[in-house]
Amino acid sequence: MEPDIATQNDSGQDSESGLSLRWSARLSLTTRILVVNVLAIALLAGGLFYLNNYRDRLTEERLTQARLQLTIVADALSSGDIANRDALVEQFASHLGARLRLYAPDGRKVIDSFELAEPTYQFVDPDAEPLRKDAARMLDKTIESVVFTTQIPNFSEPANDVAGAWSELETAERKSAAVSSVSYAPDRTPVIVAGKSLPDGAGSILLTANARDITRIVRAERASVLLVILVAATISILLSLFLARTIVRPIRKLAVAAVRVRMGRSDEIAIPRMPGRRDEIGQLSRALSDMSAALRHRIDATEAFAADVSHEIKNPLASLRSALEGLERVDDPDLQKQLLDVANDDVRRIDRLINDISDASRVDAELARAKFEPIDIGKMLEQLLAAREQRTSNLGVHIAFARPAKDVAKVMGDGGRLERVFGNLLDNAVSFSPEGGLVEILATPDGDEIVIHIADQGPGVAPDQREQVFQRFHSDRPDGEAFGKHSGLGLAIAKTIVEGHQGEIRILDRDGGESGACFEIRLPKAL
C-alpha cells in the first residue's frame, strides 16, 4: 500500500527543497515547537553560569580586602605598645570576623585570637546539614565542572601550627607584601587566608576568615534565577502545548481528511473549513476544502461525461450495426444503397461526436496552461464575421454587428478559445433563425466587464430550459434539421471556455418582447 501522504516527487527529491528542514526532518511539529521554546529557556539558564563568575569576582574582592585589612592590622600592631598586642589582636579579630595569629621570627605562634576570646567563626560539618544543602553543593560542583572553573583546594589546619606551615607566610616574606588565597571549608564555603611579614623582622601575622556570606549571596541569587527559569519553562511548555494544540491538531485533522478524500472511500467526505479561524491555517483549510470540492465536482463531471459519451455513441453504433446486418440479408440494390447511406451518416455522426468529445475533454486542461493576452473583442468578431461570409456559413441569415471603438472592448484571454465560443454561438443563432432572419451582435463595456450580446429571431429558449441547454449532449434542434448533425456539445464547450476566463454566460429575453434568444457573455475587462 502506498503511504498515506506523499512528500516527494517522482525524482525522490523534496518538491520544495528551499522549505525542507534537514536537521529536523524526523521531528514532529509539536517536538519542534517544544525544542525551540525550551532552547530559549536553556539560554536563560546561562544566568547560572554568570553567577559563578559573579562569585569569583566577590571572592577576588574579598581577597584584596583581606590583604588591605591585614596590612592595616600589621601596621597598627607594629606601632602600638607590645603589652597591648593581645587586646589589639582580640579587637581586630572581633571587628573583622576573622582569626588572627602572630608568629615570632623563629616561626612560633605567639598570639591566637581564638585562644584569647570566643571564635569568630566555626566550620560547619556537612554531614549535619539538611539534604537541600547537599543538593546546593552538588549544583555548585556541577556548574564549576561545566564552566571549567579553576579547582580550589580544601582548607585544613596544619598539625603543627607554625609560620612555616603556611605557604602564604612564606610567599609574603619573599615578596615583602601581603599575600592572600582562597580554599574550601568542609561545607564548600570559601576560607580566606592572608599572610604578611611584620616590619623590622618582628615576625609575621596570619588572617583566616570563613566567608560564608559569599556562598549565601550566590546561592540566594541562584535560587532566584532557578525560580525564574522554572516559571518561564512552565509557561513556555504550556504555550508550546497550546501552539501544538492550535496548530498541529488542525493540520493533522486536515491531513487525515485529505487522505480520506484521496482514498475516495465516501462521497460525503469533506475537508473541514474551520470558519472560526482567520489565520493561515484557516486559509489553508478553506483552500483545501474548495480544492476538494472542485476535485469532487470535476470527478462527478467526468463520470457523468463518460456516461453521456457512452450513451451518445451507443445510439449511432446501434444504428450502424443494424444497417450493416441488414446489408447481409438484402439483395435489392436500392435498399442496399439506403442502408449504406444510413451507415455513412452514422459513421460521420460518430466521427463528429468523437471530435467534439475530444475538444470538450481538452478545454479545461488547455485553459489551465494557456497564456492569456489582451484581446480586442471588436476586432475578433469583425474578423470572424468576415471569415464566415467567405465560407457562406450564414445560410441566408443576416448578421448585424455594432463594432465598438478600437481598444474599448478589450479582455485578457486565449484568442483561439474565445473565437470558438463566438463561432459556436453564431452557429447556434444561425441554425435557429428563419430564412432571411437577423442576428444582432453588440459588444460594450460595463464597469469592469465587457458585455457581448448575440440575439437571434428564432423561437427562443423557455426560462426553465435556459440552464439545461448548456449541459453536455443536450440536443434541442430546430424543426426540419437532419438528426445527428450536432453533437450537443457546442454550448457546453462555450460555457466551459467562458468560465475558464472568469466570465459568465446566460440566456436572456430579447428587448421589447421580440421573439428569439439573446445570449449574454460577460468577461473581465483587461486592465
Secondary structure, 3 states (H helix, E strand, C coil): CCCCCCCECCCCCECCHHHCCHHHCCCCHHHHHHHHHHHHHHHHCHHHHHHHHHHHHHHHHHHHHHHHHHHHHHHHHHHCCHHHHHHHHHHHHHHHCCEEEEECCCCCEEEEHHHHCCCCCCCCCHHHCCHHHHHHHHHHHHHHHHCCCCCCCECCCCCCCCHHHCHHHHHHHHHCCCEEEEEECCCCCEEEEEEEECHHHCCEEEEEEECHHHHHHHHHHHHHHHHHHHHHHHHHHHHHHHHHHHHHHHHHHHHHHHHHHHHCCCCCCCCCCCCCCCCHHHHHHHHHHHHHHHHHHHHHHHHHHHHHHHHHHHHHHHHHHHHHHHHHHCCCHHHHHHHHHHHHHHHHHHHHHHHHHHHHHHHHHHHHHCCCEEEEHHHHHHHHHHHHHHHCCCCCCEEEEECCCCCCCEEEECHHHHHHHHHHHHHHHHHHCCCCCEEEEEEEEECCEEEEEEECCCCCCCHHHCCHHHCCCCCCCCCCCCCCCCCCCHHHHHHHHHHHCCCEEEEEECHHHCCCEEEEEEEEECC
